[in-house]
Amino acid sequence: MSGPGRVVAWLRARTPEAPQLLAERLERHVRAIPEERLGTTMTEAMGALGLAALEVSLERGETADECALDLLAADAFVTYAFEAAAEEGVDVTPVAQELLSRAAR
């Protein structure tokens, strides 16, 4: 399994499970991002998704509820990036620095 399918499977395996509305929004972001932005590791995928969800929340003129769900998704993806880094044995310091650098652009 590769690309979005691998990411969705990884998300669905998390415990505790995300609340249904958040889980649906997470999967919506996974389906919306170009596959090449997911990178090669789950850490990279979660980081890219977190930034993409943040971009969506800042760019869309949606209702407060829609914006809140995108912000929650961004937060969840970034949290998952650190969880994935721990699972993959990746040093989280460069991950955090990269996410902060990219978010500041």
C-alpha positions in Angstrom: 0.0 0.0 0.0 1.4 3.4 -0.9 0.5 7.1 -0.9 -2.9 8.1 0.5 -4.0 4.6 1.2 -1.0 4.0 3.5 -1.6 7.3 5.3 -5.3 6.6 5.9 -4.5 3.1 7.2 -1.9 4.5 9.6 -4.4 7.2 10.8 -7.1 4.6 11.3 -4.7 2.5 13.4 -4.1 5.3 16.0 -5.4 4.8 19.5 -7.4 6.4 20.8 -9.4 6.9 17.7 -10.1 10.5 16.6 -13.7 11.6 17.0 -15.7 10.9 13.9 -15.9 14.5 12.5 -12.2 15.0 13.0 -11.4 11.6 11.5 -13.5 12.5 8.4 -11.7 15.8 8.1 -8.3 14.2 8.4 -9.1 11.8 5.6 -10.5 14.6 3.5 -7.1 16.4 3.8 -5.3 13.1 2.9 -7.4 12.8 -0.3 -6.9 16.5 -1.2 -3.1 16.7 -1.0 -1.0 15.8 -4.0 0.7 12.5 -3.4 4.2 13.8 -4.1 3.8 16.2 -1.1 3.5 13.2 1.3 7.2 12.4 1.1 8.6 9.0 1.8 8.1 8.6 5.6 5.0 8.8 7.8 6.8 11.7 9.6 7.1 13.6 6.4 3.5 12.8 5.4 2.0 14.0 8.7 4.1 17.2 8.7 3.0 18.0 5.1 -0.6 17.3 6.0 -0.4 19.5 9.1 0.9 22.4 7.0 -1.6 21.8 4.3 -4.5 21.8 6.8 -3.2 25.0 8.3 -3.0 26.6 4.9 -6.6 25.6 4.2 -7.8 27.0 7.4 -6.1 30.3 6.7 -7.1 30.6 3.1 -10.8 29.5 3.1 -13.6 31.9 3.9 -15.6 29.1 5.6 -17.8 29.2 8.6 -16.2 29.1 12.0 -17.0 25.4 12.4 -15.3 24.5 9.2 -12.2 26.6 10.1 -12.1 25.1 13.5 -12.1 21.5 12.1 -9.3 22.4 9.8 -7.3 23.9 12.7 -8.0 20.8 14.7 -6.8 18.7 11.8 -3.6 20.7 11.5 -3.0 20.2 15.2 -3.7 16.5 15.0 -1.4 16.0 11.9 1.5 17.8 13.6 1.0 15.7 16.8 1.0 12.6 14.6 4.2 13.8 12.9 5.9 13.6 16.3 4.3 10.2 17.0 5.5 8.9 13.6 9.0 10.3 14.3 9.1 8.4 17.5 7.9 5.2 15.8 10.4 5.7 12.9 13.3 6.5 15.2 13.6 10.0 13.8 15.1 12.9 15.9 12.1 15.2 16.6 14.3 18.4 16.8 14.9 18.7 13.0 11.2 17.8 12.4 10.0 20.6 14.7 12.5 23.1 13.1 11.4 22.1 9.6 7.7 22.5 10.5 8.2 25.8 12.1 10.3 27.1 9.2 7.8 26.0 6.6 4.8 27.4 8.6 6.5 30.8 8.9 6.7 31.2 5.1 
